[in-house]
Amino acid sequence: MDAQRIGDALALVNAGLNATSAVALAVGFVMIRRRRLHAHRRAMTTALWASALFLVFYLTRVAFTGTHTFAGEGAARTVYLLVLFSHMTLAALLAPLVVRLVYLVRKRRFSAHARLARWTFPLWAYVSVTGLVVYVLLYQVYGYR
């Protein structure tokens, strides 16, 4: 298997990890609203691991194949770049927020955790969903060069 095929396979794995993270985040949200704390913790741990694995596999894919140029043109290219830029920017901002959330839970500072989670959850959900959108646009709909 050549580097390009490995990279494409890793991109598909990453799409699955983004989808897993998005679903786990939604389940975690529902569970905390229902006060099912252990189920919330399991769901959020799943989201955390899916996102962490995504980062590892993303960096591995980039090492194998580098970055890609979006093949779409016009409005499609503009939309893709806006989604990609917002995804990347928020993902970079998200990482320390998630680390802080984990720290607060470990220190049993649940009130502070809840306050920060109100801001972090929608950002994390957006990053997970837009990661999937970027994959679909780049690999399935328009392709890359």
N, C-alpha and C positions, 0 to 999 in steps of 0.2 A: 504494500500500500504506500503510495507516494504522499508527500507532505500535504499536497492540496486536498486529497481525499481524507486524510486525518483531520485537517483543519475544518473541512465541511462537516465531518462526523462530530467533531467537538462543538461546532456551532449548533447542531441539532440537539446535542446533549445540553448545551447552555440554554437553549429555548425551553427545553423540558424543565431545567432547574428554575428558570424564571417563572414558568407556569406553576411549578410546585410551590415556590415562594409566595406567589400571589394567592393561591388557594389556601395555603397555610395561614397567611395573614388574615384572610377573610374569616376562616374558622376561628382563629385566635380572637378576632374582634367579637364574633358572636359569643364565644365562650366567656369572655370577660364581662360582656353585657349580661350574661346569664349567671354570673358569679361562680362559674365552674373553673376555679383557679388552676387545678391540676391539668385540665384539658387545655386551658389557655397556655399554660407553660409548655406543654407538649407541642402545641401548634406553633408557638413562637420559636421554640427550639428547632423545629423542622424548618421554619422560614429562615432562621439564622444559618443553619447548616447548608441549606440549599443556596443561599446567597454567597456564603463563603466558598462553597465548591464552585459556584459560577465564576467567582473571581479567579480561582486557581486555574480552571479550565479555559477561561477567557485569555489569561496571560499565556497559557500553553499554546492556545490556538494562534495568538498573535506571533509567538516565537516561531511557529511552524510556517505560517502563511503571510504574516504581516497584515497591514490594514487593506481594506478593499475600497474601490471607487464605486459608488452607486451608479447604476446604468440608466436610471430614469432621467427624464428631462423636464424642464418647465416647472409647472406647479407641483408635480410629483416630487421632483428633486428638492424644491423649497420645503415642502411638508416633511419629507424625510430628514432633511438637515435640521429643521426645527425640532423634530421629535428626538433625533440623535443628540443634538446639543443639549437640550433640556434633560434628557436621560443621563448623559455623562456628567453634567454639572451637578445635578441633584444626587447622583450616585456618589460622587466625591464628597459632597456635603453630608451625605447620609451615614457614611462609615463611622465617623466619630460619634454621631448621635446614637447609633446602635450600640457601640462600645459603652457609651455612658449609660444607656438603658440597662445593659447587662450588669454593669458595675452597681447601679442603684439597687437592682434586685438582689445581687449578692450581698450587699450591705443591709438588706431588708428595709430600704428607704422607699416604701411603696407609694407614698404620697408624691414624692418627687418623681418617681418613675412614671406614675399616672399622668402628671402634668406634662412631662417631656414626651410621653407616648402620644398624647393628643396631637402633637405637631409632627412627630416622627412617623406615625402610622400612615397618614395619607401620602407622605413623601416616599416611604418605602413601597407602598402599594403602587404608586405612580411609576417608580423606577422598575418594579417587577413587570408591570403590564407593558410599559413602553419598551422594555428589553425584548419582549415577545413581538411587539409591533415592528421593531427594527429588524429582527430576524426574518419575519414574514416578508417585509418589503425588500430586504436585501437579498435573501436567498430564494424566496418563493415567487414573488410577484414580478420584480424588475430585474433581478440578478445583479451581478457585479462584474467589474472588469479587473 
